[in-house]
Amino acid sequence: MTIRKNFIFQEDTVKYLEELSKLKNKTQTDIVKEAIEELYKKANIKNKLAILDEIRDSFHGQLTNINANELHKEKRVEKYGK
């Protein structure tokens, strides 16, 4: 399904769109569509990376939270007693 939208552009943006359309031999609609899709992909990737960073940060220290001094103390007690 296609939906018609009307946009208001500044003159220089219209000029760029017209030039891109001619250079790429595509319709202006295709140029706008491709630009929006590319921006959406980039935003979506950034969003997913931010979510992964949050997940990674939530585990920070939980898997490696080992107190070295306590570990050495436990090994000394096992080996030499109190």
Z-matrix of the N, CA and C atoms (Angstrom, degrees):
N
C 1 1.440
C 2 1.529 1 108.52
N 3 1.262 2 116.03 1 137.31
C 4 1.462 3 120.95 2 175.73
C 5 1.515 4 109.50 3 -110.81
N 6 1.310 5 114.36 4 148.91
C 7 1.460 6 121.34 5 -179.95
C 8 1.524 7 107.64 6 -128.48
N 9 1.306 8 116.58 7 133.94
C 10 1.459 9 121.15 8 178.98
C 11 1.525 10 108.67 9 -85.57
N 12 1.322 11 115.25 10 132.48
C 13 1.463 12 122.62 11 175.58
C 14 1.521 13 108.52 12 -127.16
N 15 1.294 14 116.82 13 144.84
C 16 1.460 15 121.84 14 175.66
C 17 1.519 16 108.07 15 -112.00
N 18 1.326 17 115.81 16 131.94
C 19 1.456 18 121.44 17 179.40
C 20 1.520 19 109.46 18 -123.22
N 21 1.294 20 115.18 19 153.96
C 22 1.451 21 121.05 20 175.23
C 23 1.527 22 107.17 21 -112.96
N 24 1.337 23 116.62 22 120.35
C 25 1.458 24 122.68 23 -178.99
C 26 1.524 25 109.91 24 -114.93
N 27 1.306 26 115.19 25 154.51
C 28 1.454 27 119.74 26 170.99
C 29 1.523 28 107.94 27 -74.00
N 30 1.325 29 115.93 28 159.51
C 31 1.461 30 120.98 29 -175.21
C 32 1.520 31 113.01 30 -57.36
N 33 1.330 32 117.13 31 -42.19
C 34 1.466 33 118.91 32 -178.45
C 35 1.534 34 111.14 33 -66.13
N 36 1.319 35 117.99 34 -35.10
C 37 1.461 36 121.17 35 177.19
C 38 1.524 37 110.58 36 -65.39
N 39 1.318 38 116.86 37 -40.27
C 40 1.471 39 121.23 38 177.47
C 41 1.527 40 109.64 39 -62.94
N 42 1.319 41 116.47 40 -41.45
C 43 1.465 42 121.18 41 179.24
C 44 1.532 43 109.85 42 -62.19
N 45 1.315 44 116.95 43 -46.19
C 46 1.467 45 120.95 44 179.29
C 47 1.530 46 110.84 45 -60.99
N 48 1.314 47 115.89 46 -43.53
C 49 1.457 48 120.74 47 -179.83
C 50 1.527 49 111.02 48 -62.31
N 51 1.317 50 116.38 49 -43.90
C 52 1.459 51 120.37 50 178.43
C 53 1.525 52 111.62 51 -63.20
N 54 1.332 53 116.40 52 -42.77
C 55 1.467 54 120.53 53 179.93
C 56 1.529 55 110.94 54 -65.79
N 57 1.324 56 116.51 55 -45.09
C 58 1.467 57 119.64 56 178.22
C 59 1.523 58 111.23 57 -60.53
N 60 1.306 59 116.01 58 -40.55
C 61 1.452 60 121.07 59 179.36
C 62 1.529 61 110.89 60 -59.72
N 63 1.311 62 116.77 61 -44.47
C 64 1.463 63 120.98 62 179.08
C 65 1.528 64 111.62 63 -68.99
N 66 1.330 65 116.62 64 -45.01
C 67 1.471 66 120.74 65 -178.82
C 68 1.527 67 112.24 66 -61.26
N 69 1.305 68 116.47 67 -41.45
C 70 1.463 69 120.87 68 -176.73
C 71 1.524 70 113.05 69 -92.44
N 72 1.334 71 115.60 70 -2.71
C 73 1.460 72 121.21 71 -178.76
C 74 1.536 73 111.11 72 53.91
N 75 1.323 74 114.23 73 46.66
C 76 1.467 75 121.60 74 179.17
C 77 1.517 76 108.62 75 -130.36
N 78 1.305 77 115.49 76 162.10
C 79 1.467 78 118.86 77 176.97
C 80 1.521 79 109.12 78 -72.32
N 81 1.312 80 115.05 79 158.63
C 82 1.462 81 119.35 80 176.91
C 83 1.528 82 110.11 81 -62.97
N 84 1.318 83 115.89 82 -35.32
C 85 1.468 84 120.20 83 177.20
C 86 1.519 85 110.25 84 -60.50
N 87 1.345 86 117.12 85 -43.58
C 88 1.469 87 120.47 86 178.97
C 89 1.524 88 111.76 87 -63.31
N 90 1.329 89 116.76 88 -39.05
C 91 1.472 90 121.02 89 179.38
C 92 1.531 91 109.79 90 -62.53
N 93 1.313 92 116.70 91 -47.70
C 94 1.468 93 121.17 92 -179.89
C 95 1.529 94 110.00 93 -64.32
N 96 1.323 95 116.61 94 -43.93
C 97 1.465 96 121.44 95 -179.98
C 98 1.528 97 110.91 96 -59.31
N 99 1.342 98 116.74 97 -47.34
C 100 1.459 99 120.76 98 179.93
C 101 1.526 100 111.52 99 -63.49
N 102 1.316 101 116.88 100 -39.85
C 103 1.473 102 120.69 101 179.94
C 104 1.527 103 110.32 102 -64.27
N 105 1.318 104 116.36 103 -43.26
C 106 1.470 105 120.25 104 179.66
C 107 1.526 106 110.64 105 -65.68
N 108 1.334 107 116.70 106 -42.56
C 109 1.464 108 120.05 107 178.99
C 110 1.528 109 111.24 108 -62.06
N 111 1.335 110 116.83 109 -41.33
C 112 1.466 111 120.53 110 179.38
C 113 1.533 112 111.08 111 -65.42
N 114 1.321 113 116.68 112 -43.95
C 115 1.466 114 120.09 113 177.64
C 116 1.529 115 111.17 114 -62.36
N 117 1.321 116 115.85 115 -40.28
C 118 1.461 117 120.25 116 179.39
C 119 1.530 118 110.91 117 -64.30
N 120 1.328 119 117.12 118 -44.01
C 121 1.462 120 120.58 119 178.80
C 122 1.523 121 111.28 120 -59.67
N 123 1.338 122 115.86 121 -45.05
C 124 1.464 123 120.14 122 179.75
C 125 1.527 124 110.83 123 -63.13
N 126 1.328 125 116.80 124 -43.85
C 127 1.468 126 120.72 125 179.63
C 128 1.521 127 110.10 126 -64.74
N 129 1.311 128 117.16 127 -39.91
C 130 1.453 129 121.82 128 -179.37
C 131 1.525 130 110.74 129 -66.02
N 132 1.325 131 116.75 130 -41.88
C 133 1.465 132 120.94 131 178.03
C 134 1.526 133 109.70 132 -64.34
N 135 1.334 134 117.22 133 -45.19
C 136 1.467 135 120.29 134 179.18
C 137 1.526 136 110.66 135 -61.09
N 138 1.315 137 117.01 136 -39.56
C 139 1.456 138 121.34 137 179.32
C 140 1.528 139 110.33 138 -64.45
N 141 1.331 140 116.83 139 -44.86
C 142 1.460 141 120.42 140 179.52
C 143 1.529 142 111.33 141 -64.61
N 144 1.327 143 116.73 142 -39.56
C 145 1.460 144 119.87 143 177.46
C 146 1.524 145 111.44 144 -65.24
N 147 1.323 146 116.57 145 -38.17
C 148 1.469 147 119.96 146 177.51
C 149 1.526 148 110.43 147 -64.05
N 150 1.324 149 116.92 148 -39.64
C 151 1.468 150 120.54 149 177.90
C 152 1.522 151 109.95 150 -64.87
N 153 1.331 152 117.07 151 -43.16
C 154 1.470 153 120.01 152 177.92
C 155 1.525 154 111.07 153 -62.16
N 156 1.334 155 117.19 154 -39.30
C 157 1.461 156 120.44 155 176.94
C 158 1.523 157 110.96 156 -62.12
N 159 1.330 158 116.89 157 -40.60
C 160 1.463 159 119.98 158 178.20
C 161 1.530 160 110.62 159 -63.50
N 162 1.323 161 116.16 160 -42.44
C 163 1.471 162 119.87 161 178.98
C 164 1.521 163 109.83 162 -63.53
N 165 1.335 164 115.89 163 -46.39
C 166 1.468 165 119.69 164 179.84
C 167 1.530 166 110.73 165 -60.49
N 168 1.325 167 116.12 166 -44.66
C 169 1.460 168 120.07 167 -179.24
C 170 1.529 169 112.08 168 -65.09
N 171 1.326 170 116.84 169 -30.36
C 172 1.461 171 119.04 170 179.89
C 173 1.526 172 111.50 171 -68.40
N 174 1.337 173 117.39 172 -23.26
C 175 1.461 174 120.85 173 178.08
C 176 1.523 175 112.57 174 -94.49
N 177 1.330 176 116.93 175 -6.75
C 178 1.458 177 120.38 176 -176.73
C 179 1.525 178 110.59 177 -56.18
N 180 1.297 179 115.35 178 122.40
C 181 1.458 180 120.48 179 177.95
C 182 1.511 181 114.15 180 87.97
N 183 1.311 182 118.57 181 -19.50
C 184 1.456 183 119.71 182 -177.89
C 185 1.518 184 111.74 183 -74.39
N 186 1.296 185 117.27 184 -35.99
C 187 1.455 186 120.01 185 -178.27
C 188 1.526 187 111.82 186 -89.31
N 189 1.306 188 117.42 187 -19.99
C 190 1.464 189 120.59 188 -176.96
C 191 1.517 190 111.71 189 -121.61
N 192 1.310 191 117.25 190 19.92
C 193 1.458 192 120.44 191 -177.77
C 194 1.527 193 109.60 192 -82.34
N 195 1.308 194 115.38 193 70.70
C 196 1.464 195 121.39 194 -179.79
C 197 1.524 196 107.60 195 -110.15
N 198 1.306 197 115.21 196 126.60
C 199 1.447 198 120.11 197 177.10
C 200 1.520 199 107.55 198 -84.53
N 201 1.319 200 116.51 199 109.25
C 202 1.465 201 121.65 200 -175.01
C 203 1.522 202 111.34 201 -61.16
N 204 1.321 203 117.00 202 -39.02
C 205 1.470 204 119.53 203 -179.65
C 206 1.526 205 111.42 204 -63.36
N 207 1.313 206 116.16 205 -43.36
C 208 1.466 207 120.05 206 177.99
C 209 1.523 208 111.12 207 -64.26
N 210 1.304 209 117.23 208 -38.50
C 211 1.460 210 121.13 209 178.84
C 212 1.523 211 110.87 210 -63.85
N 213 1.333 212 116.70 211 -44.19
C 214 1.466 213 120.55 212 177.81
C 215 1.528 214 110.63 213 -64.39
N 216 1.315 215 116.18 214 -40.91
C 217 1.462 216 120.72 215 179.34
C 218 1.528 217 110.17 216 -61.54
N 219 1.336 218 117.79 217 -44.91
C 220 1.459 219 121.32 218 178.93
C 221 1.519 220 111.21 219 -61.92
N 222 1.337 221 117.47 220 -39.70
C 223 1.464 222 120.32 221 179.77
C 224 1.534 223 111.34 222 -68.70
N 225 1.342 224 116.76 223 -37.46
C 226 1.457 225 119.96 224 177.30
C 227 1.524 226 110.56 225 -65.16
N 228 1.325 227 116.75 226 -40.95
C 229 1.463 228 120.58 227 179.52
C 230 1.524 229 109.75 228 -64.83
N 231 1.346 230 116.67 229 -41.45
C 232 1.462 231 119.30 230 178.10
C 233 1.513 232 111.15 231 -63.46
N 234 1.327 233 117.49 232 -40.35
C 235 1.450 234 121.61 233 -175.18
C 236 1.521 235 113.01 234 -80.68
N 237 1.332 236 117.83 235 -44.32
C 238 1.451 237 121.56 236 -172.15
C 239 1.515 238 113.57 237 -113.00
N 240 1.276 239 117.59 238 -5.49
C 241 1.466 240 119.39 239 -173.58
C 242 1.511 241 109.12 240 86.95
N 243 1.317 242 116.67 241 -166.74
C 244 1.457 243 121.65 242 -177.78
C 245 1.484 244 108.65 243 -57.89
